[in-house]
Amino acid sequence: MNRVDHDHDRRAGPRIGLGLPAAIPDAPGRAIVEWASLGEDLGFASVGVIDRLVYDNYDPFVALAAAAAVTEHAELFTTVLNVPWRQSALMLAKQLWSLERISGGRLIAGLALGGWPEDYRASGVDLAGRGAVFDDMLEVMLRAWKGEVSGAAGPLPALPTDRPRLLFGGFAPRSYERMARLGSGWVAPLFGFDALLGGIASAQAAWSDAGRPGRPRIVVGRYFSLGPDADATADEYIRHYYGDEFFSAARADVLTTPCHLHDELERLRDAGCDDLLLFPCSADLDEPRRLAAAVDPPARDG
């Protein structure tokens, strides 16, 4: 399995990270700690979380802080953290600053607008104009991380240059421009291969247009379910999370057999993905073990 490798060669296939069961309804709180610790022991390169407000999920900052406490090497991903409805740019900057320091520099902060209307309604923030709000909040956050936001007791201590490492999601031209100007890469959605290919092309074009050397880091997520009744478990979870409207599209890319997993790894490698985070449909602690067993044979043979 591809552990953390900052000189990663895409031709070897994406680094594989383990999504934590933070968005599994009724998941025991201890599951976050157990999955993170086991994930690192099994050799996963990273652990990650997704973000919702009006849903039965653990807060991403709390989940990643718990994961940071029981891991030493795995990178910590948000894929993605929704920014505008959090409203306080300085509070968000402080939370990310804290995670960056607590983890010893392992945070990879994927940021985006967020598209669930109910999250915006519940937070009292309008969907309209959220891109401008995002940019204004980013400006404050970047200043805070540079130590440029002061109070009576002085500023936050500045983080090292280019920390935390930022990724950006979204398909709008402004999203790619933001990524090329401020980030180190682009985060794709958890389903939709054609959308992934188009997004990679747009991200690379924006990167080149901005005069950035090298290439952007491409991060993608997928759901998996490998235990007993894998398909039924996937059906239940995906329908609960996405509802009937998005069920078919999301369910089509859920990986429920080792063969399907291997095929997707090859497809994502050929597409140019650097990282694949695999998010569970169940909090069963045997799922990381099943996933590691399914992934390792082709890695060893390669």
C-alpha positions in Angstrom: 0.0 0.0 0.0 1.2 3.5 -0.8 2.1 5.2 2.5 2.8 8.9 2.8 5.2 9.8 -0.1 5.6 13.4 -0.9 7.5 12.5 -4.1 4.7 10.3 -5.3 4.7 9.0 -8.8 1.2 8.9 -10.3 2.2 5.9 -12.5 2.3 3.8 -9.3 -1.4 4.5 -8.7 -3.0 6.8 -6.1 -2.0 6.8 -2.5 -4.8 5.2 -0.6 -6.4 6.8 2.4 -9.0 5.6 4.8 -12.2 7.6 5.3 -13.3 7.7 8.9 -16.8 6.6 9.8 -17.6 10.2 11.1 -20.6 10.5 8.8 -22.1 7.0 9.5 -25.4 7.6 11.5 -25.2 6.3 15.1 -21.5 5.4 14.7 -20.0 5.0 18.2 -17.7 7.9 19.1 -14.9 5.4 19.8 -15.1 4.3 16.2 -13.2 7.4 15.0 -10.3 6.7 17.3 -10.3 2.9 16.5 -10.5 3.4 12.8 -7.7 6.1 12.7 -5.3 4.0 14.8 -6.0 0.8 12.9 -5.8 2.7 9.5 -2.3 3.8 10.2 -1.3 0.4 11.5 -2.6 -1.1 8.3 -0.5 1.3 6.2 -3.1 3.7 4.8 -1.4 7.0 3.8 -4.1 9.2 5.2 -7.4 9.4 7.1 -10.1 11.8 6.1 -13.6 13.2 6.8 -16.5 14.7 4.8 -18.6 17.6 6.0 -22.3 18.2 6.7 -24.1 20.5 9.1 -27.7 19.2 9.3 -26.9 15.4 9.4 -26.0 12.8 12.0 -22.2 13.2 11.6 -19.4 14.1 13.9 -17.8 17.5 13.5 -14.8 17.3 11.1 -12.5 19.2 13.5 -13.3 17.0 16.5 -13.0 13.8 14.4 -9.6 14.8 13.0 -8.3 16.0 16.4 -9.2 12.5 17.8 -7.4 10.9 14.8 -4.3 13.1 15.2 -4.0 12.0 18.8 -3.7 8.3 17.9 -1.6 8.6 14.7 1.9 9.8 13.9 2.4 9.6 10.2 -1.0 9.6 8.3 -2.0 12.8 6.7 -5.3 14.3 7.8 -7.7 15.3 5.1 -10.9 17.3 4.9 -12.6 16.3 1.6 -14.1 18.8 1.8 -14.8 21.4 4.5 -17.6 23.7 3.7 -16.5 27.3 4.3 -19.1 30.0 3.8 -21.8 28.8 6.2 -19.3 28.7 9.0 -19.4 32.5 8.9 -16.5 33.4 11.2 -13.3 33.3 9.1 -11.1 33.9 12.1 -12.7 31.1 14.1 -12.3 28.8 11.1 -8.7 29.9 10.8 -8.1 29.2 14.4 -9.6 25.7 14.2 -7.4 24.8 11.2 -4.4 26.4 12.8 -5.0 24.2 15.9 -5.3 21.0 13.8 -2.1 21.9 11.9 -0.1 22.3 15.1 -1.6 19.4 17.0 -1.0 17.0 14.1 2.6 18.2 13.6 1.9 19.5 10.1 -0.1 16.6 8.7 -3.3 18.6 7.9 -4.4 18.7 4.2 -7.4 21.1 4.3 -9.7 20.6 1.4 -12.1 23.6 1.2 -15.2 24.3 -0.9 -18.5 26.1 -0.9 -20.7 23.3 0.1 -23.9 22.5 -1.8 -26.5 21.3 0.6 -29.2 23.9 0.8 -30.5 22.8 4.2 -27.0 23.5 5.7 -27.2 27.1 4.5 -30.8 27.5 5.6 -30.0 26.2 9.1 -26.9 28.5 9.4 -28.7 31.6 8.2 -26.4 32.1 5.3 -27.6 32.6 1.7 -26.5 30.3 -1.1 -26.4 33.3 -3.4 -23.1 35.1 -3.3 -21.4 32.3 -1.4 -18.3 32.5 -3.7 -17.6 36.1 -2.7 -18.1 35.2 0.9 -15.6 32.3 0.5 -13.0 34.6 -1.0 -13.4 37.2 1.8 -13.1 34.5 4.4 -10.0 33.1 2.8 -8.3 36.4 2.9 -8.8 36.7 6.6 -7.7 33.1 7.1 -4.5 33.5 5.1 -3.7 36.7 7.1 -4.3 34.9 10.4 -1.9 32.0 9.4 0.8 34.6 8.6 0.4 36.2 12.0 -1.1 39.3 10.7 -4.4 39.3 12.7 -3.8 40.9 16.1 -5.7 41.4 19.3 -4.8 43.0 22.6 -2.6 39.9 23.4 -1.0 39.8 20.0 -1.5 37.7 16.9 -1.7 33.9 16.5 1.8 32.6 16.0 2.4 32.4 12.3 2.4 29.0 10.7 5.3 27.9 8.3 4.9 29.2 4.8 2.2 27.4 2.8 0.7 25.8 5.8 -1.8 24.4 6.2 -1.7 22.8 2.8 -4.9 23.8 1.0 -6.9 22.0 -1.6 -10.0 23.4 -3.3 -13.1 21.7 -4.7 -15.7 22.9 -7.1 -16.3 23.0 -10.8 -16.8 26.8 -11.4 -14.0 28.6 -13.2 -13.5 30.7 -10.1 -12.9 27.5 -8.1 -10.1 26.4 -10.4 -8.6 29.9 -10.3 -8.7 29.9 -6.5 -7.0 26.5 -6.5 -4.3 27.6 -8.8 -3.6 30.8 -6.9 -3.8 29.7 -3.3 -3.8 25.9 -3.2 -1.7 22.8 -3.8 -4.4 20.8 -5.6 -8.0 20.0 -6.5 -10.5 17.7 -4.7 -13.0 15.8 -6.8 -16.5 14.7 -5.7 -17.0 11.2 -4.4 -18.7 10.0 -7.5 -18.9 10.8 -11.2 -16.0 9.7 -13.4 -16.7 12.0 -16.4 -16.9 14.9 -14.0 -13.6 13.8 -12.5 -11.9 13.8 -15.9 -13.3 17.2 -16.8 -12.2 18.6 -13.4 -8.7 17.3 -13.7 -8.3 18.9 -17.2 -9.7 22.2 -15.9 -7.5 22.1 -12.8 -4.4 21.5 -14.8 -5.2 24.2 -17.3 -5.8 26.7 -14.5 -2.5 25.7 -12.9 -0.6 26.2 -16.1 -2.3 29.5 -16.8 -1.3 30.7 -13.3 2.4 29.9 -14.1 2.7 27.3 -11.3 5.5 24.8 -11.8 4.7 21.1 -11.7 1.1 20.0 -11.5 -1.7 20.2 -9.0 -2.3 17.4 -6.5 -5.5 15.5 -7.5 -7.5 14.0 -4.7 -10.7 11.9 -5.2 -12.9 10.0 -2.9 -15.0 6.9 -3.3 -17.3 4.9 -1.0 -16.7 1.3 -0.2 -18.6 -1.6 1.4 -16.9 -5.0 1.6 -18.5 -6.8 4.5 -21.4 -9.3 4.6 -24.4 -7.9 2.7 -22.1 -5.3 1.1 -24.6 -4.2 -1.5 -27.5 -3.9 0.9 -25.3 -1.9 3.3 -24.2 0.4 0.5 -27.8 0.8 -0.7 -29.0 1.8 2.8 -26.2 4.2 3.6 -26.1 6.0 0.2 -29.9 6.4 0.1 -29.8 7.9 3.7 -27.0 10.3 2.9 -28.0 11.4 -0.6 -31.7 10.7 -0.8 -33.6 9.5 -3.8 -32.5 12.4 -6.0 -28.8 11.5 -6.0 -29.0 7.9 -5.1 -28.4 6.3 -8.5 -25.5 8.6 -9.4 -23.7 8.1 -6.1 -24.4 4.4 -5.8 -22.9 3.7 -9.2 -19.4 4.4 -8.0 -19.6 2.5 -4.6 -17.0 -0.2 -4.5 -18.4 -3.5 -3.1 -16.0 -6.2 -4.4 -12.2 -6.5 -4.5 -12.5 -6.8 -8.3 -14.4 -3.5 -8.6 -11.9 -1.9 -6.3 -8.9 -3.0 -8.4 -10.6 -1.8 -11.6 -11.3 1.6 -10.0 -7.7 1.9 -8.8 -6.5 1.4 -12.4 -9.0 3.8 -13.8 -8.1 6.5 -11.3 -4.4 5.9 -11.9 -4.9 6.3 -15.6 -6.9 9.5 -15.0 -4.0 11.0 -13.1 -5.2 10.9 -9.5 -2.6 11.3 -6.7 -4.8 10.3 -3.7 -7.8 8.1 -3.2 -9.7 8.3 0.1 -12.1 5.4 0.6 -15.1 6.2 2.8 -17.1 3.5 4.5 -20.8 2.7 4.4 -20.6 1.1 7.8 -18.7 1.7 11.0 -17.8 -2.0 11.3 -14.2 -2.1 12.5 -13.5 -5.1 10.2 -14.1 -2.9 7.2 -10.6 -1.3 7.3 -9.1 -4.8 7.5 -11.1 -6.0 4.5 -10.1 -3.0 2.6 -6.4 -3.4 3.3 -6.6 -7.1 2.4 -8.3 -6.2 -0.9 -5.8 -3.5 -1.7 -2.5 -5.1 -0.7 -2.2 -8.0 -3.3 -1.9 -5.8 -6.4 0.4 -3.4 -4.5 2.8 -6.3 -3.7 2.6 -7.8 -7.2 3.4 -4.4 -8.6 
